[in-house]
Amino acid sequence: MVTRRLLGLVLLFIFVTPTTGAPSSEPIEEETSTQAKCVRCCDPHELHMRPTTEANPSSSPQQDGYYLPYPMPQIQPHINITILKGDKGERGERGPHGKLGKEGPVGVSGPMGSKGEEGKAGIPGDSYKQHYSAFSVGRKKGLHSSDYYQILVFDTTFVNLYGHFNMFKGKFYCYVPGIYYFNLNIHTWNFKETYLHIMKNDQDMVICYAQPSDRSIMQSQSIMLELQENDEVWVRLYKRERENAVYSDDVDTYVTFNGYLIKPNMD
């Protein structure tokens, strides 16, 4: 019994006492079990670490003086922006107007447009604002002057624009101030004197005269007058010692009196 106990104590002392000298080339049980264990590359804390006594030029020292068993890859993340593009946003408010640019060249004229609708008639203006005036009247009956002065009245109307010539009084009334042209044509009577005046108001302006003759003739007189509003122009027969007359008949018109505005007074 005593011998067995002594042998056990000796064996225990041999196992407990650390060995000295060069380390054995045989792998220890702990390293064998560690190499056989599966580890994940993405978990650095579970990687097999080697002591700093083994040089690894491709690795950099980590914490606690250990090197990784192989070099770690350098990861540079790349983000595809097209995948991260969001939905189209709402339309923003319109900004302020910018400065006007330089005027460009004149463009080519476009095609002529269609004719527009006819406009409505305007309000009739006053008589003095009408810039037209004209008349032409005639007489188909002969006339023998029995008075010293007698007005020549007409019975036929050719033109009487705006009614400026009064057929009952035989006078033209000026409604549009300006310069007028007047013309008188008469036919003489055989063996009778023909003596007439173109009158402006009460003043005789020009004479139309023919001496008594055995042959009747056509006689004419013309004049231009500057008239003011309400002036009167008319024809007067003037009787002297001889009988005064103008010839005409019911078939033809031998006596005519004409007048029209040449230039209105715009002042």
C-alpha positions in Angstrom: 0.0 0.0 0.0 2.8 2.4 0.9 4.6 1.7 -2.3 1.6 2.5 -4.4 1.0 5.8 -2.7 4.6 6.9 -3.2 4.5 5.9 -6.9 1.3 8.0 -7.4 2.9 11.1 -5.7 6.0 10.8 -8.0 3.8 10.6 -11.1 1.8 13.6 -10.0 4.9 15.7 -9.4 6.2 14.8 -12.9 3.0 16.0 -14.6 2.7 19.2 -12.4 6.3 20.3 -12.8 6.7 22.6 -16.0 9.1 21.5 -18.5 12.1 23.7 -19.6 14.0 24.0 -22.8 13.0 24.1 -26.4 9.4 23.7 -27.2 8.2 20.6 -28.8 7.6 20.6 -32.5 4.4 18.6 -32.0 1.3 20.6 -31.9 -0.4 20.8 -28.6 -4.0 19.7 -28.2 -5.3 23.2 -27.8 -4.0 24.4 -31.2 -5.2 21.3 -32.9 -8.6 21.8 -31.6 -8.5 25.6 -32.5 -7.5 24.9 -36.2 -10.3 22.4 -36.6 -12.9 24.9 -35.4 -15.0 26.7 -38.1 -14.9 30.5 -37.8 -16.6 33.4 -39.8 -14.4 35.9 -41.6 -16.8 38.8 -40.9 -16.4 38.3 -37.1 -12.9 39.7 -36.2 -13.2 38.7 -32.5 -13.5 35.0 -33.5 -10.6 35.0 -35.9 -7.6 32.8 -35.1 -5.0 35.2 -33.8 -1.3 34.5 -33.9 1.2 35.9 -31.4 3.5 38.7 -32.4 6.5 36.4 -32.3 5.6 35.2 -35.8 6.3 37.9 -38.4 3.6 38.6 -41.0 4.8 41.3 -43.3 1.4 41.5 -45.2 -0.5 42.2 -41.9 -0.6 45.1 -39.6 -0.5 44.7 -35.8 -3.8 44.6 -34.1 -4.7 45.2 -30.5 -2.8 43.1 -27.8 0.1 42.6 -30.3 -1.6 40.0 -32.5 -1.5 39.8 -36.3 -4.4 38.6 -38.4 -3.7 35.3 -40.2 -4.4 36.9 -43.6 -4.7 40.6 -44.9 -8.1 42.2 -44.5 -9.7 43.6 -47.8 -10.2 47.3 -48.0 -14.0 47.8 -48.5 -15.1 51.0 -50.2 -18.8 51.3 -50.3 -20.5 52.5 -53.5 -24.1 53.7 -53.5 -26.2 53.6 -56.7 -27.9 56.9 -56.7 -30.4 55.9 -59.4 -31.8 53.2 -57.0 -32.2 55.8 -54.2 -34.0 58.4 -56.5 -37.2 59.4 -55.0 -40.6 60.4 -56.5 -41.0 63.7 -58.4 -41.7 66.6 -56.1 -44.4 69.2 -56.5 -44.1 72.2 -58.8 -42.5 75.2 -57.1 -43.7 78.7 -57.2 -42.9 80.8 -60.2 -39.9 83.1 -59.8 -39.7 86.8 -60.5 -39.4 88.0 -64.1 -35.9 88.6 -65.4 -34.6 91.6 -67.2 -35.7 92.3 -70.7 -33.3 91.1 -73.4 -32.1 93.0 -76.4 -34.7 93.6 -79.2 -34.4 91.0 -81.9 -34.6 91.6 -85.7 -38.0 92.3 -87.4 -39.6 89.0 -88.4 -41.1 88.2 -91.8 -44.7 89.5 -92.3 -47.3 86.9 -91.8 -50.2 86.1 -94.1 -53.1 88.5 -94.3 -55.9 87.7 -91.9 -59.5 87.3 -92.8 -61.7 90.3 -93.2 -63.4 91.3 -90.0 -67.1 92.0 -89.4 -68.6 95.3 -90.4 -68.7 97.7 -87.4 -71.8 99.5 -86.2 -72.7 102.9 -87.5 -71.6 105.8 -85.3 -73.6 108.5 -83.8 -74.5 111.3 -86.4 -72.3 114.3 -86.0 -73.2 118.0 -86.1 -73.6 119.6 -89.5 -70.5 121.7 -89.3 -68.4 118.6 -88.8 -69.4 117.3 -92.2 -66.5 118.0 -94.5 -68.5 117.6 -97.8 -71.0 119.9 -99.5 -72.2 120.0 -103.1 -75.3 120.8 -105.1 -76.4 121.0 -108.7 -79.9 122.4 -109.6 -81.7 123.4 -112.8 -84.7 125.3 -114.2 -87.0 124.1 -117.0 -89.2 127.2 -117.2 -88.2 130.5 -118.8 -88.3 133.7 -116.7 -89.1 137.3 -117.5 -88.0 139.7 -114.9 -90.7 142.3 -114.1 -89.2 143.6 -110.8 -86.0 145.6 -110.4 -84.4 142.7 -108.5 -85.7 139.2 -108.7 -84.3 136.0 -107.2 -83.8 133.0 -109.6 -85.6 129.9 -108.3 -84.9 126.4 -109.5 -87.3 123.5 -110.0 -85.0 120.6 -110.8 -82.5 118.9 -108.4 -79.6 116.9 -109.7 -77.5 116.8 -106.5 -78.3 118.3 -103.1 -75.9 116.8 -100.6 -77.2 117.0 -97.0 -79.9 119.5 -98.3 -77.6 122.5 -98.1 -79.5 124.1 -101.1 -83.0 125.4 -100.3 -85.1 124.8 -103.3 -88.0 127.0 -102.1 -85.8 130.0 -101.5 -83.3 129.3 -104.3 -80.4 129.8 -101.9 -77.3 127.8 -100.9 -76.6 127.9 -97.1 -73.1 127.3 -95.9 -72.9 124.7 -93.1 -69.2 123.8 -93.6 -66.9 126.8 -93.7 -64.3 126.8 -96.4 -63.5 127.5 -100.0 -66.3 126.8 -102.6 -66.6 126.8 -106.3 -69.8 128.0 -108.0 -70.9 127.9 -111.7 -73.9 129.4 -113.4 -75.1 128.5 -116.9 -78.0 130.3 -118.7 -79.6 130.5 -122.1 -80.4 133.9 -123.5 -83.7 134.9 -125.0 -83.9 136.4 -128.5 -84.0 140.2 -128.6 -83.9 140.4 -124.8 -81.2 141.4 -122.4 -79.8 138.8 -120.0 -78.4 140.3 -116.8 -77.7 138.3 -113.7 -75.5 138.4 -110.5 -74.1 135.6 -108.4 -74.7 136.9 -104.9 -73.0 136.4 -101.5 -75.5 137.4 -98.9 -76.6 140.9 -100.1 -73.5 141.6 -102.1 -73.2 141.0 -105.9 -69.9 139.2 -106.6 -69.8 138.5 -110.4 -72.1 139.3 -113.3 -73.4 137.1 -116.1 -74.4 139.3 -119.0 -75.6 139.0 -122.7 -76.8 141.8 -125.0 -80.0 141.5 -126.9 -79.6 139.6 -130.2 -81.6 137.9 -132.8 -79.8 134.7 -131.9 -79.9 133.0 -128.5 -76.7 131.8 -126.9 -75.4 129.9 -123.9 -73.7 132.1 -121.3 -71.6 130.9 -118.3 -70.0 132.4 -115.2 -67.8 130.8 -112.5 -66.4 132.0 -109.2 -64.6 130.7 -106.1 -65.7 132.1 -102.7 -64.5 131.7 -99.1 -67.6 131.2 -97.0 -68.3 131.2 -93.3 -71.0 129.4 -91.5 -74.6 130.6 -92.4 -73.4 132.6 -95.5 -75.9 132.6 -98.4 -75.1 132.2 -102.1 -77.8 132.8 -104.7 -78.6 134.2 -108.3 -80.3 137.5 -108.9 -81.9 138.9 -112.0 -81.2 142.6 -112.5 -83.7 144.7 -114.6 -82.7 147.9 -116.2 -84.5 149.8 -119.0 -84.7 146.8 -121.3 -86.6 143.6 -120.6 -84.5 141.0 -118.7 -85.1 137.3 -119.3 -83.6 133.8 -119.4 -84.8 131.1 -121.7 -85.9 127.5 -121.0 -88.7 125.0 -121.8 -90.4 122.0 -120.3 -88.5 119.5 -122.3 -84.9 120.5 -121.8 -83.0 122.1 -119.0 -81.2 125.3 -120.1 -80.4 126.9 -116.8 -78.1 125.3 -114.2 -76.5 126.4 -111.0 -73.7 124.3 -109.3 -71.5 124.6 -106.3 -69.3 122.4 -104.2 -66.7 122.6 -101.3 -63.1 122.6 -102.4 -61.3 122.8 -99.0 -63.0 123.0 -95.6 -61.8 125.4 -92.9 -60.4 123.1 -90.1 -59.6 125.9 -87.7 
